[in-house]
Amino acid sequence: MNYHPKLISHFRHYKGKPYRKICKVSHTIEGFDLFVEFLEVVMRETGKKQPIVLVATGHYHSSVVQYLADRGYLLIILIAVL
């Protein structure tokens, strides 16, 4: 699979506890589809669509941002300043 090292997801349960272990999301349409399927599971359990927080890493975040924005997700993009 084509994993970008920074495209690793951390999930927290809506009550603050870890929802599940860290998982890698393939930087492909199929990987993004699986990620959205997981987000839909979270939405059914919590009753609301969760915002997605990303760290901008050069241009690597662009495709996942476009994919999720097209599906109506609220995206919070952090820009790391050293």
RAURFEN-V931804 format. One record per residue. RES is the residue in one small letter. SS is DSSP state (helix for helix, strand for strand, loop for the rest). PSI is psi in degrees with one decimal (999 if undefined). OMEGA is omega in radians with two decimals (* if undefined). Layout:
res:RES ss:SS psi:PSI omega:OMEGA
res:RES ss:SS psi:PSI omega:OMEGA
This chain:
res:m ss:loop psi:156.6 omega:-3.11
res:n ss:loop psi:92.2 omega:-3.12
res:y ss:strand psi:131.3 omega:2.97
res:h ss:strand psi:134.8 omega:-3.06
res:p ss:strand psi:-25.6 omega:-3.12
res:k ss:strand psi:-7.2 omega:-3.11
res:l ss:strand psi:66.6 omega:3.14
res:i ss:strand psi:132.1 omega:-3.02
res:s ss:strand psi:138.1 omega:3.04
res:h ss:strand psi:126.9 omega:-3.10
res:f ss:strand psi:132.4 omega:3.07
res:r ss:strand psi:136.4 omega:3.05
res:h ss:loop psi:151.3 omega:-3.11
res:y ss:loop psi:-14.0 omega:3.07
res:k ss:loop psi:11.8 omega:3.05
res:g ss:loop psi:-9.4 omega:3.14
res:k ss:loop psi:155.4 omega:3.09
res:p ss:strand psi:133.9 omega:3.12
res:y ss:strand psi:-41.2 omega:3.08
res:r ss:strand psi:173.8 omega:-3.13
res:k ss:strand psi:163.5 omega:3.08
res:i ss:strand psi:139.5 omega:3.07
res:c ss:strand psi:155.1 omega:3.11
res:k ss:strand psi:142.0 omega:3.10
res:v ss:strand psi:121.9 omega:3.13
res:s ss:strand psi:135.6 omega:-3.11
res:h ss:loop psi:57.6 omega:3.13
res:t ss:loop psi:167.8 omega:3.08
res:i ss:helix psi:-41.9 omega:3.14
res:e ss:helix psi:-41.2 omega:3.10
res:g ss:helix psi:-41.8 omega:3.11
res:f ss:helix psi:-38.5 omega:3.10
res:d ss:helix psi:-44.4 omega:3.12
res:l ss:helix psi:-37.6 omega:3.10
res:f ss:helix psi:-44.4 omega:3.13
res:v ss:helix psi:-37.2 omega:3.06
res:e ss:helix psi:-42.4 omega:3.10
res:f ss:helix psi:-43.0 omega:3.13
res:l ss:helix psi:-34.2 omega:3.10
res:e ss:helix psi:-35.1 omega:3.05
res:v ss:helix psi:-45.5 omega:3.12
res:v ss:helix psi:-41.3 omega:3.14
res:m ss:helix psi:-41.1 omega:3.11
res:r ss:helix psi:-37.6 omega:-3.11
res:e ss:helix psi:-35.2 omega:-3.07
res:t ss:helix psi:-18.6 omega:-3.12
res:g ss:loop psi:7.0 omega:3.10
res:k ss:loop psi:154.9 omega:3.10
res:k ss:loop psi:124.1 omega:-3.07
res:q ss:loop psi:143.2 omega:3.02
res:p ss:loop psi:153.9 omega:-3.14
res:i ss:strand psi:126.7 omega:3.13
res:v ss:strand psi:126.8 omega:-3.13
res:l ss:strand psi:152.2 omega:2.99
res:v ss:strand psi:123.6 omega:3.13
res:a ss:strand psi:123.9 omega:-3.13
res:t ss:loop psi:83.7 omega:-3.09
res:g ss:loop psi:-132.5 omega:3.13
res:h ss:loop psi:-1.1 omega:-3.03
res:y ss:loop psi:-27.2 omega:-3.11
res:h ss:loop psi:-14.9 omega:-3.01
res:s ss:helix psi:-46.5 omega:-3.06
res:s ss:helix psi:-40.8 omega:3.13
res:v ss:helix psi:-33.9 omega:3.08
res:v ss:helix psi:-47.5 omega:3.14
res:q ss:helix psi:-42.7 omega:-3.12
res:y ss:helix psi:-48.5 omega:-3.11
res:l ss:helix psi:-37.1 omega:3.11
res:a ss:helix psi:-39.7 omega:3.11
res:d ss:helix psi:-21.4 omega:-3.13
res:r ss:loop psi:10.8 omega:3.00
res:g ss:loop psi:17.8 omega:3.12
res:y ss:loop psi:141.4 omega:3.02
res:l ss:loop psi:122.9 omega:-3.11
res:l ss:strand psi:132.0 omega:3.06
res:i ss:strand psi:114.9 omega:-3.06
res:i ss:strand psi:120.7 omega:3.13
res:l ss:strand psi:136.5 omega:3.08
res:i ss:strand psi:114.8 omega:-3.12
res:a ss:loop psi:128.2 omega:3.11
res:v ss:loop psi:122.6 omega:-3.13
res:l ss:loop psi:999 omega:*
